[in-house]
């Protein structure tokens, strides 16, 4: 079992993410993915993506490819089957981590 990477949301709650390889398995389990890059100060979060756990859903794949254009080479995953809880965790993390991408619209955050 690998040690989780921990990230704190705006609420102060800490969430543990595991590193995932780039294979197709990362998007089969419902949850969240952090698409991140390492810089001189630690993790730089490019994007936070909800993973619905649907094998044919190409949304997470597109998000990962787009984030890679901005330097995201690391994929961190948190398993969470409850959709409303995923949305709440995502909002908390987006507010606390200030990712480059704010939503699924593929527009840069201000």
RAGIWO-V436810 format. One record per residue. N is the residue number from 1. SS is DSSP state (~ for helix, > for strand, _ for the rest). OMEGA is omega in whole degrees, -180 to 180 (none if undefined). D_CENTER is the distance of its C-alpha to the mean C-alpha in whole Angstrom. Layout:
BEGIN
N;SS;OMEGA;D_CENTER, N;SS;OMEGA;D_CENTER
END
This chain:
BEGIN
1;_;-179;20, 2;_;178;18, 3;_;-180;17, 4;_;170;14, 5;>;-176;12, 6;>;178;12, 7;>;-177;11, 8;>;176;13, 9;_;180;13, 10;_;-179;15, 11;_;-176;17, 12;_;179;18, 13;_;-179;16, 14;>;180;14, 15;>;180;11, 16;>;179;11, 17;>;176;9, 18;>;176;11, 19;>;179;11, 20;>;175;11, 21;_;-177;13, 22;_;-180;13, 23;_;-176;16, 24;~;-177;15, 25;~;-175;15, 26;~;-177;11, 27;~;-180;11, 28;_;-179;14, 29;_;179;13, 30;_;179;12, 31;>;179;9, 32;>;175;5, 33;>;170;3, 34;>;176;2, 35;>;-166;5, 36;>;174;8, 37;>;176;12, 38;>;175;14, 39;>;-175;17, 40;_;-178;20, 41;_;-178;19, 42;>;-178;16, 43;>;170;12, 44;>;-177;11, 45;>;179;8, 46;>;-176;8, 47;>;173;6, 48;>;-173;3, 49;>;171;5, 50;>;178;7, 51;>;-178;9, 52;_;-180;12, 53;_;178;14, 54;_;-173;16, 55;_;-176;17, 56;_;-179;19, 57;_;-179;16, 58;_;-180;15, 59;~;178;13, 60;~;179;9, 61;~;179;12, 62;~;180;13, 63;~;-180;10, 64;~;178;9, 65;~;180;13, 66;~;179;13, 67;~;179;10, 68;~;177;13, 69;_;-180;15, 70;_;172;14, 71;_;-179;14, 72;_;179;11, 73;_;-178;12, 74;>;180;10, 75;>;179;7, 76;>;-172;6, 77;>;173;6, 78;>;178;8, 79;>;177;11, 80;_;-176;12, 81;_;-176;15, 82;_;-175;16, 83;~;-179;15, 84;~;176;16, 85;~;176;14, 86;~;-180;11, 87;~;180;12, 88;~;179;13, 89;~;-180;10, 90;~;-180;8, 91;~;179;11, 92;~;-180;12, 93;~;179;9, 94;~;179;10, 95;~;-177;13, 96;~;-174;13, 97;~;-179;11, 98;_;178;12, 99;_;178;10, 100;_;178;12, 101;>;-177;11, 102;_;-176;11, 103;_;-178;11, 104;_;-177;12, 105;_;-178;15, 106;_;173;14, 107;_;-178;16, 108;>;177;16, 109;_;-180;16, 110;_;none;19
END
